Amino acid sequence: MDFSNQYEAIKQIADRIYANPELGYKETETKKCVIDYLKQVNPDIDIHHFSTTGFRTTLGTEKKDIHIAFIAELDAVYAPTHFRANKENGAAHNCGHYTQVAIALALYQQLFESKQYETYDYQLSFVFVPAEEYLDLAYREKLYQQGTIKHYGGKPEAMRLGEFDDIDIGICVHAIGGEFEQRTIEINSDLAGFLYKKYHFKGKATHAGFDPFSAVNAYNISTLFNTAVGLSRQQLDEKEQVRINPIVMASDMSTNVIPNHMTVGTDLRTQSVDYMKEVAKRLDHAAMGSAHALMGEVEIDTQMGYLPFKQNRYLSTFVAEAFEENDQIAVMLNDNAISAAGDIGDLSYLIPCIQIGYSGFTGTIHGDDFIDIDPVFIYQIFPQFLTEVLAEMNGKIDRTKLYRRSYQDYLKVITSIAK
């Protein structure tokens, strides 16, 4: 297959999305841009819409024994200091999702025009999901209260709506941050899961000069809590790559009043669900102990973020086999777990999933300097490689090595974590 003929058109779409970033569940212009291009490629395309800005389409109508979804994420990050941030909404595409979308379009166009998908013994759908980034939470809470969504993350929301009920395998791709001397891909990079914790420390306010003696200082309680968290870090299992980052969320302190309330919030990231529960319990004990030590109180809110993502090693073997036959990509990284998270972890609880990383960028993921620097690799060579992966899968997928869990099973798991 020759991806060079469509390269310029795909790059223009990517640049357009990059220049017009939108936050999760608000990707209206991005969605229109993508659908317009798909309709240019295939005027008779059938598009199914879901969850505000999500949509999916399937190549061909023939039902086959295995159904694979190629998944792309539509949203940007809230990063108002990024050099190409949207001045109105503060969004910036410094996670590389705009390239995912362009890669999906390149892949769809090539497979549709060549009719290559007709030779596959599996069905292939393209799913464009909103709201992968866990942010803009006040807006998502409003959508939740309105009944528009039940999950802050786009993939869990799609799961709730049944968008993956007929899907057996999920394939995602994602930018690798940092520069590489050679063109590089990555497999089996497991991601952390995370909780979002809020600790509302309560004290007693008095005049700071006249009567500090009868006060209960909520700020001091929060300081003691932060100290306890710091001292507990040496007891955390290193292989779990635990990340905790307490910050002050809310306060209206005045220098002449002893503060009677203080809210501290933190992510809690781990590589496994069981250890997530264990560390959450330790944090709660540290908060309760700090409040008790200084005669105050604490209320604890726990909100589920995303589940850990364990990439499916069986499916990754097809990527490795395609890499061995490829002469345009120099390096393949393998088995490097990181503490970043994504809602692909939630989908991977339902069905086996992989996420293939690709280089071609400079700067730090979510940083102010992130941008692509090797568009030929991203929009031409890498999509070509993906067709080679799909060819490796053709006729070789062992259904006995796949699994399926239900959305209700998923709800039980996340409820057990964030009671």
C-alpha positions as CSV (number, residue, x, y, z in Angstrom):
1,M,0.0,0.0,0.0
2,D,1.2,3.5,-0.8
3,F,0.3,6.1,1.8
4,S,2.3,8.9,0.1
5,N,-0.6,9.9,-2.2
6,Q,-2.8,10.9,0.7
7,Y,0.0,12.3,2.9
8,E,-0.6,16.0,2.2
9,A,-4.3,15.8,2.8
10,I,-3.9,13.9,6.0
11,K,-1.3,16.3,7.3
12,Q,-3.6,19.2,6.5
13,I,-6.3,17.6,8.6
14,A,-3.9,17.0,11.5
15,D,-2.6,20.6,11.4
16,R,-6.2,21.9,11.4
17,I,-7.2,19.8,14.4
18,Y,-3.9,20.8,16.2
19,A,-4.7,24.5,15.6
20,N,-8.2,24.2,16.9
21,P,-8.0,22.1,20.1
22,E,-11.2,21.3,22.1
23,L,-11.7,19.8,25.6
24,G,-13.5,16.6,26.3
25,Y,-17.3,16.3,25.4
26,K,-16.9,19.6,23.6
27,E,-15.1,18.4,20.4
28,T,-17.8,19.6,18.0
29,E,-15.5,21.2,15.4
30,T,-13.0,18.3,15.6
31,K,-15.9,15.9,15.0
32,K,-17.2,17.9,12.1
33,C,-13.7,18.1,10.5
34,V,-13.2,14.3,10.8
35,I,-16.6,13.4,9.5
36,D,-16.3,15.8,6.6
37,Y,-13.1,14.1,5.6
38,L,-14.5,10.6,6.0
39,K,-17.4,11.6,3.7
40,Q,-15.0,12.8,1.1
41,V,-13.3,9.4,1.1
42,N,-16.6,7.5,1.3
43,P,-19.7,9.4,0.4
44,D,-21.9,6.4,1.4
45,I,-20.3,6.0,4.8
46,D,-22.6,5.0,7.7
47,I,-21.7,6.9,10.9
48,H,-23.2,6.0,14.3
49,H,-23.1,8.9,16.9
50,F,-22.9,8.4,20.6
51,S,-22.1,10.3,23.8
52,T,-22.2,14.0,22.7
53,T,-19.3,14.0,20.3
54,G,-18.4,10.3,19.9
55,F,-18.9,8.4,16.7
56,R,-18.0,5.1,15.0
57,T,-18.0,3.6,11.5
58,T,-17.4,0.1,10.2
59,L,-15.6,-1.0,7.0
60,G,-18.0,-3.2,5.1
61,T,-21.2,-4.8,6.1
62,E,-20.2,-8.5,6.3
63,K,-20.4,-9.9,9.8
64,K,-17.3,-11.8,10.8
65,D,-16.3,-14.0,13.8
66,I,-14.0,-11.4,15.3
67,H,-14.5,-7.6,15.4
68,I,-11.6,-5.2,16.0
69,A,-11.9,-1.6,16.9
70,F,-9.3,1.0,16.0
71,I,-9.8,3.8,18.5
72,A,-8.8,7.4,18.3
73,E,-9.2,10.2,20.9
74,L,-10.7,13.5,19.9
75,D,-9.9,15.8,22.9
76,A,-7.1,18.1,23.9
77,V,-5.5,19.0,27.2
78,Y,-6.2,22.1,29.3
79,A,-2.8,23.8,28.9
80,P,-3.3,27.6,28.5
81,T,0.5,28.3,28.6
82,H,1.2,26.0,25.6
83,F,2.6,28.1,22.7
84,R,-0.3,27.0,20.5
85,A,-3.0,27.0,23.1
86,N,-6.5,28.1,22.1
87,K,-6.9,31.6,23.6
88,E,-10.6,31.1,24.3
89,N,-10.8,27.7,26.0
90,G,-7.2,27.2,27.1
91,A,-7.0,23.9,25.3
92,A,-3.8,22.6,23.5
93,H,-3.0,19.4,21.7
94,N,0.1,18.6,23.7
95,C,-0.8,14.9,24.2
96,G,-0.8,14.1,20.5
97,H,-4.4,13.1,20.1
98,Y,-4.6,15.1,16.9
99,T,-2.1,12.7,15.3
100,Q,-4.1,9.7,16.5
101,V,-7.1,11.1,14.6
102,A,-5.1,11.7,11.5
103,I,-3.6,8.3,11.6
104,A,-7.0,6.7,11.9
105,L,-8.2,8.7,8.9
106,A,-5.1,7.7,6.9
107,L,-5.7,4.0,7.8
108,Y,-9.4,4.2,6.9
109,Q,-8.8,5.9,3.6
110,Q,-6.1,3.4,2.5
111,L,-8.1,0.3,3.5
112,F,-11.3,1.6,2.0
113,E,-9.8,2.7,-1.3
114,S,-7.7,-0.4,-1.7
115,K,-10.5,-2.7,-0.5
116,Q,-7.9,-4.5,1.6
117,Y,-10.3,-4.9,4.5
118,E,-12.4,-7.3,2.4
119,T,-9.5,-9.9,2.6
120,Y,-9.5,-9.8,6.5
121,D,-11.2,-12.7,8.4
122,Y,-12.2,-10.1,11.0
123,Q,-14.4,-7.0,10.8
124,L,-12.8,-3.6,11.4
125,S,-14.5,-0.5,13.0
126,F,-13.1,2.9,13.7
127,V,-14.2,4.5,17.0
128,F,-13.6,8.1,17.7
129,V,-14.0,8.8,21.4
130,P,-14.3,12.0,23.3
131,A,-12.9,13.0,26.7
132,E,-9.9,10.8,27.3
133,E,-8.2,13.4,29.4
134,Y,-9.4,13.6,33.0
135,L,-10.0,17.3,33.3
136,D,-12.5,20.1,33.1
137,L,-14.3,18.3,35.9
138,A,-16.8,21.0,36.8
139,Y,-18.2,20.8,33.3
140,R,-18.3,17.1,33.3
141,E,-20.0,17.1,36.7
142,K,-22.7,19.4,35.2
143,L,-23.2,16.9,32.3
144,Y,-23.4,14.1,35.0
145,Q,-26.0,16.0,37.0
146,Q,-28.0,16.6,33.8
147,G,-27.9,12.9,33.0
148,T,-26.0,13.4,29.8
149,I,-23.1,11.2,30.9
150,K,-22.4,8.8,33.8
151,H,-18.7,8.7,33.4
152,Y,-16.1,11.5,33.1
153,G,-14.0,9.4,30.7
154,G,-15.1,8.9,27.1
155,K,-14.3,5.2,26.9
156,P,-16.2,4.2,30.1
157,E,-19.1,6.3,28.8
158,A,-19.0,4.5,25.5
159,M,-18.8,1.2,27.4
160,R,-22.0,2.1,29.3
161,L,-23.8,2.9,26.1
162,G,-22.9,-0.5,24.6
163,E,-20.5,0.9,21.9
164,F,-18.0,-1.9,22.6
165,D,-20.5,-4.7,23.1
166,D,-19.8,-6.2,19.7
167,I,-16.1,-5.5,19.7
168,D,-13.6,-8.3,20.6
169,I,-10.3,-6.4,20.4
170,G,-9.3,-2.8,20.9
171,I,-6.2,-1.2,19.2
172,C,-5.1,2.3,20.1
173,V,-2.0,4.3,19.2
174,H,-0.3,7.1,21.2
175,A,2.5,9.6,20.9
176,I,5.7,8.9,22.7
177,G,7.1,12.0,24.4
178,G,10.6,13.2,23.8
179,E,12.9,13.1,20.9
180,F,14.4,10.0,19.5
181,E,17.5,9.7,17.2
182,Q,15.7,7.0,15.2
183,R,12.1,6.3,14.2
184,T,10.7,4.3,17.1
185,I,7.6,2.4,18.1
186,E,6.7,1.0,21.5
187,I,4.6,-2.0,22.8
188,N,3.5,-3.3,26.2
189,S,3.9,0.0,28.0
190,D,1.5,-0.6,30.9
191,L,-0.2,2.5,32.4
192,A,-1.1,3.2,36.0
193,G,-4.7,3.5,37.3
194,F,-5.7,6.4,39.5
195,L,-8.1,7.6,42.1
196,Y,-8.9,11.2,42.9
197,K,-9.0,11.9,46.6
198,K,-10.2,15.0,48.4
199,Y,-9.7,15.6,52.1
200,H,-11.8,18.3,53.7
201,F,-10.2,19.2,57.0
202,K,-12.4,21.0,59.5
203,G,-11.3,23.1,62.5
204,K,-12.5,26.0,64.6
205,A,-12.1,29.6,63.6
206,T,-11.1,32.3,66.2
207,H,-9.3,35.6,66.1
208,A,-5.6,34.8,65.3
209,G,-4.3,37.6,67.7
210,F,-6.9,37.7,70.5
211,D,-7.7,34.1,71.0
212,P,-5.7,31.6,69.0
213,F,-5.7,29.3,72.0
214,S,-9.2,27.9,71.6
215,A,-8.9,27.5,67.8
216,V,-8.5,24.3,65.8
217,N,-6.2,25.2,62.8
218,A,-7.4,23.3,59.7
219,Y,-4.3,24.6,57.8
220,N,-2.0,22.9,60.4
221,I,-4.0,19.7,60.1
222,S,-3.4,19.7,56.3
223,T,0.3,20.4,56.9
224,L,0.5,17.5,59.3
225,F,-1.2,15.3,56.7
226,N,1.2,16.3,54.0
227,T,4.1,15.5,56.3
228,A,2.6,12.1,57.0
229,V,2.3,11.4,53.3
230,G,5.9,12.3,52.8
231,L,7.1,10.1,55.6
232,S,5.1,7.2,54.3
233,R,6.6,7.2,50.8
234,Q,9.5,4.9,51.9
235,Q,7.0,2.2,52.7
236,L,5.5,2.2,49.2
237,D,6.3,-0.7,46.9
238,E,8.6,0.7,44.1
239,K,7.4,-1.7,41.5
240,E,3.9,-0.3,41.8
241,Q,5.3,3.2,40.7
242,V,3.0,4.9,43.2
243,R,2.5,8.7,42.5
244,I,0.8,11.0,45.1
245,N,0.7,14.8,44.6
246,P,-1.3,16.6,47.4
247,I,-2.2,20.2,46.6
248,V,-4.4,22.7,48.4
249,M,-7.7,22.8,46.5
250,A,-9.8,25.4,48.4
251,S,-9.4,27.9,51.2
252,D,-10.4,31.4,52.1
253,M,-7.7,32.0,54.8
254,S,-7.1,35.4,56.3
255,T,-4.1,36.3,58.4
256,N,-6.2,37.4,61.3
257,V,-8.4,34.4,61.5
258,I,-7.4,30.8,62.3
259,P,-8.7,28.8,59.3
260,N,-11.5,26.4,60.1
261,H,-11.4,24.5,56.8
262,M,-9.0,23.4,54.2
263,T,-9.3,21.0,51.2
264,V,-6.4,19.0,50.0
265,G,-6.7,17.0,46.8
266,T,-4.4,14.4,45.3
267,D,-4.2,11.8,42.5
268,L,-3.3,8.4,43.7
269,R,-1.6,6.3,40.9
270,T,-0.6,2.7,41.1
271,Q,0.0,-0.2,38.6
272,S,-2.6,-2.5,40.2
273,V,-6.1,-2.2,41.6
274,D,-5.3,-4.1,44.8
275,Y,-2.4,-1.8,45.7
276,M,-4.5,1.2,44.8
277,K,-6.9,0.1,47.5
278,E,-4.0,-0.4,50.0
279,V,-2.5,3.0,49.5
280,A,-5.9,4.7,49.5
281,K,-6.4,3.2,53.0
282,R,-3.0,4.4,54.1
283,L,-3.8,8.0,52.9
284,D,-7.2,7.9,54.7
285,H,-5.5,6.8,57.9
286,A,-3.0,9.6,57.6
287,A,-5.8,12.1,57.1
288,M,-7.8,10.9,60.0
289,G,-4.8,10.6,62.3
290,S,-3.7,14.2,61.5
291,A,-7.2,15.5,62.2
292,H,-7.4,13.6,65.4
293,A,-3.9,14.7,66.6
294,L,-4.9,18.4,66.3
295,M,-8.4,18.0,67.6
296,G,-10.1,18.5,64.2
297,E,-12.2,16.5,61.8
298,V,-11.9,15.3,58.2
299,E,-14.4,14.3,55.5
300,I,-13.0,12.2,52.7
301,D,-14.3,12.1,49.1
302,T,-13.0,9.4,46.7
303,Q,-13.6,9.6,43.0
304,M,-12.7,6.8,40.6
305,G,-10.3,7.9,37.8
306,Y,-9.2,5.1,35.5
307,L,-8.2,1.5,35.9
308,P,-4.6,0.4,35.3
309,F,-3.9,-0.7,31.7
310,K,-2.2,-4.0,31.3
311,Q,-1.5,-4.3,27.6
312,N,-2.4,-7.7,26.1
313,R,0.9,-9.5,25.5
314,Y,-0.7,-12.0,23.0
315,L,-1.9,-9.2,20.7
316,S,1.4,-7.4,21.0
317,T,3.1,-10.4,19.4
318,F,1.5,-9.4,16.1
319,V,3.0,-6.0,16.3
320,A,6.4,-7.5,17.1
321,E,6.2,-9.8,14.1
322,A,5.3,-6.9,11.8
323,F,8.2,-4.9,13.2
324,E,10.6,-7.7,12.4
325,E,9.6,-7.6,8.7
326,N,9.6,-3.8,8.5
327,D,12.7,-1.9,7.2
328,Q,11.5,1.7,7.8
329,I,11.2,1.7,11.6
330,A,14.5,1.3,13.4
331,V,13.7,0.7,17.1
332,M,10.9,-1.1,19.1
333,L,10.7,-0.4,22.8
334,N,9.1,-3.1,24.9
335,D,7.8,-3.6,28.5
336,N,8.4,-0.1,29.9
337,A,5.6,0.6,32.4
338,I,4.9,4.2,33.2
339,S,2.7,6.1,35.7
340,A,0.7,8.0,33.1
341,A,-2.9,6.8,32.9
342,G,-5.6,6.6,30.3
343,D,-9.2,5.3,30.0
344,I,-7.9,2.6,27.8
345,G,-7.3,0.8,31.1
346,D,-11.1,0.7,31.7
347,L,-11.8,-0.7,28.2
348,S,-9.0,-3.3,28.7
349,Y,-11.0,-4.7,31.6
350,L,-13.8,-5.5,29.2
351,I,-11.8,-6.7,26.2
352,P,-8.1,-7.3,25.3
353,C,-6.4,-4.1,24.2
354,I,-3.1,-2.8,23.0
355,Q,-1.7,0.7,22.5
356,I,1.2,1.1,20.1
357,G,3.4,4.1,20.8
358,Y,5.1,6.1,18.0
359,S,7.9,8.7,18.0
360,G,8.1,11.8,15.9
361,F,7.7,14.6,18.5
362,T,9.8,17.0,20.5
363,G,9.0,18.3,24.0
364,T,7.3,16.8,26.9
365,I,3.9,15.1,26.8
366,H,1.4,17.7,28.3
367,G,4.3,20.2,28.3
368,D,4.3,23.7,26.9
369,D,6.7,22.8,24.1
370,F,5.1,19.6,22.7
371,I,4.8,19.4,18.9
372,D,5.4,16.9,16.1
373,I,8.7,17.1,14.2
374,D,8.5,14.1,11.9
375,P,5.1,14.2,10.1
376,V,6.2,11.9,7.4
377,F,6.8,9.1,9.9
378,I,3.5,9.9,11.8
379,Y,1.1,10.3,8.9
380,Q,2.7,8.0,6.2
381,I,5.2,5.5,7.5
382,F,3.5,4.6,10.8
383,P,0.0,4.1,9.2
384,Q,1.7,1.9,6.6
385,F,3.1,-0.1,9.5
386,L,-0.3,-0.5,11.0
387,T,-1.6,-2.1,7.8
388,E,1.2,-4.6,8.2
389,V,0.1,-5.3,11.8
390,L,-3.5,-5.9,10.6
391,A,-2.1,-8.2,7.9
392,E,-0.2,-10.2,10.6
393,M,-3.5,-10.6,12.5
394,N,-5.4,-11.8,9.5
395,G,-6.2,-15.5,9.8
396,K,-4.0,-15.9,12.9
397,I,-6.0,-14.6,15.9
398,D,-6.8,-17.4,18.4
399,R,-10.2,-16.7,19.8
400,T,-9.5,-18.8,22.9
401,K,-6.9,-16.2,24.0
402,L,-9.4,-13.4,24.0
403,Y,-11.8,-12.5,26.9
404,R,-14.9,-10.5,27.6
405,R,-16.3,-9.0,30.7
406,S,-19.5,-7.1,31.1
407,Y,-20.1,-3.5,31.9
408,Q,-21.8,-4.6,35.1
409,D,-18.6,-6.5,36.0
410,Y,-16.7,-3.2,35.4
411,L,-19.1,-1.3,37.7
412,K,-18.6,-3.7,40.5
413,V,-14.8,-3.3,40.2
414,I,-14.8,0.5,40.3
415,T,-17.4,0.6,43.0
416,S,-15.2,-1.7,45.2
417,I,-12.3,0.8,44.8
418,A,-14.2,4.1,45.3
419,K,-16.9,3.2,47.8
